[in-house]
Amino acid sequence: MAIVEELLAQFETPSGQTYRIEYNENGFVHLHTEHIRLDLTPEEFLKLSDAITEGHETLLDRKDELTAN
């Protein structure tokens, strides 16, 4: 288990699920939820972040399409 160098982000969803994103001394980014832990290189984390952003934009576009009718 690596030592956390920096807490990058932390938030809680309305349902009470807590998320933490940490940068660890071993150079990995850890994304934690209650039951899941992802160990990512910085490059993998950036790819995941890009995919989440793309998904968010697609969802917003889809929502706009559905509410326009």
N, C-alpha and C positions, 0 to 999 in steps of 0.2 A: 504494500500500500504506500503510495507516494504522499509526500507532504504538500498541502495546498499552499501555493505561493500567492494566489490571488483569487478572490471570489469575483467572477466576471458578471454574474447576474443571479438573481433569485426572485422567484415570484410564486404566488399561490393562486390557483384557479378558484372560481366561485364554489366548486364542489369540495374545496379543501385540499386538493392535491398540490404538494409543494415540489417545485423544480429548482435545482441548483446547477449552475454551470461554473466549473472551477478550472483554473489553470494550475497544473501541478509541476513540481520541481523536475519531474522526469520528462517534461516537454509535452505531456499529453493534456488534452482537454477532456474533462469528465463531465458528462451530463447525467445527473441523478434525478430519479423520481422515486416514489415509494418502493416500486418493485423492479426497476430497471436501472442499470448503470451502463452507459456507453463510454468506452475509452477510445478517444479519437486523436489522431495527430492533428496539429493545427490545420494542415491542408484538408484533411477529411472534415474537420469541423466547418471550415469555410465552404466546402461543397455542400454539406448538409444545410448550412445557413442559407446558401443560395437557393437550394431546392425548397426550403420552407418559405422563403420570400416569394418564389415563383408560384408555389401552391396558394399562398395568401392572395396574391394578385389575381390568380385564376378564379379563386373563390369569390373575390369581390366583383370581378367581371360577371361571373355566373349569377351572383345575387342581383346585380343591376339588371341583367337580362330577365330574370324571373319577376322582378318587381315592376319592370316597364310594361308588362302586359296587363 
